[in-house]
Amino acid sequence: MTFWPRIWRVLVLAIGVSLPSIALADDGFIRLTVIKGGWFIGANGGSGVLIFHGRRYPLSVGGIDAGLVFGVSKTEFHGRVRHITFPSDVAGVYGAGGAGAALGVGARVIALTNDKGAILELQGRQIGLIANLDLSGLVISLR
């Protein structure tokens, strides 16, 4: 009779240990400044900060745009990063396709995901003169 309660305890323990790490994931805040420019092929670069569990982690941003890109812009993003367990989970390659234009000052909203499951939900203000129809790659790394 004491055999079955032990089996159930072992099964519950095994299931609890095998739960995916996403269940332990948390959210943080992020600020990025991205400068984008190009003539047919574009590039972007910048810096930022991740605030996670009360600590600040400096970030570097870079990437290329393939498609039609004309002009230069600067965007200051802020928002949340979701589903991260460690600060290093925000590092990685984020891809997006899109079209847009800015003349002077405009608003920008974007959601991106990397291969570790981190989700960036960003909004910001874009300044510049740029038109684009492209596939963008954004690489974020911890400094």
N, C-alpha and C positions, 0 to 999 in steps of 0.2 A: 504494500500500500504506500510506502514512503518512496517508492521508485518514481511514480508519476509526478509528484510535486518537484522532484529534483530535475526531471526531464524538462518540465515547463520553465523552471528557473534558467536552465542552460539555454533553452530556445529564446527566451526573452533577452537574456544577456547577449546571445549571438546576434539577434536582430538589432539590438541597440548599438552594438559595436560596428555593425555593417552599414548603418545609415550613412548616406552621402554627406560629405563635408558641407554641401550647400545649406543643410539644415542649421549649421553653426555660423553661416555667413552673416555679415553685418553691413551697414551702410556707412558712408562717409561723405564729406563735402569736398568739392574740387573747384579750383579756379584756374583757368588757362588763358593765356594771351597768345593768339595765333596770328602770324603775319603770312598772308598768302599772296602770291603773285605769279604771273606767267604770261607767256605769249605762245599760244597753242598748248605747250606742255608747261605745267605749273609746279611750284614747290611751296611748301609751307614749313614754318618753324616757329618756335616760341618756347615759353616756359610756363610754369605754374606751380601750384601747391596742392597737396592732398592733406586734408585734415581728417584723421582717423583715430578714434579713441583719445581725443584731446591732444594728439601730437601732430606736428606739421612735418610733411615730407616733401622736399623740393622735387619738381618734375621737369623733364625736358620733353619737348614736342618736336616732331619732324615728320616729313612725308612728301609724297609726290602726287600730282594730279595728272591723269591721262585723259585727254579729250580736248574740248575747246575751252581754253581759259584765256581771258584777256583782261589785264589790269592788275591792280594791287589793292589789297584790303587788310585791315587789322580788325580782329574780332576779340573781344574780351568776354569769355564764357564764365559762367558760374552755374553750379548745380550740384546734383547728387551722383554718387557712384554707389551702385547697389551690388549685392551678392559678392562681397569680398570678405575673406577670412584674415588675410594678411595684407599689409600695405603693398607688397610686391605683386598682388593679384591685379592691381590697376595697370601694371606694365604690360605692354603687348601691342599688337597690331589691330587697329580698328579700321574697318572698311565701310565705305558708303558711296552710293551713287546719287547724283542729284543735279539739279539745275537751279540757277538763281541769278540775280543781278542786284547790285547795290550802287547807288549814286548818292554820295554824301553819307548820311547816317541811316541805318536800317536795323531791324530786329532779326534775330536768327535763333531758331530752336532746332535741336538735333538730338537723336538718341542713337547710341552706338554700342556694340557689344564686341568684346575680344574673345580669344579662344579659351580663356580661363573662366568665362561666364560673367565677367564684370560688365555691368551695364552703366553707361554714362548717360545721364539725362541732363542736357545742358541747354541753357538759354543765354543770350548775350546781345551785345550791341556791336554792329559791324560798321566800320567807317572806311570809305574809299570809293573807288570807281572800279568795279569788276563785273564781268559777265562770265558765266561758266555753264557748261554742260559736260559733266565729267564723272569719272570714277576716282574717288579720293582714297588715299591710304594715309592714316594718321598713326604714327608710332609714338607711344608714350613710354618713357623710361624713368626710373628713379635716379636721382643724381646722388 
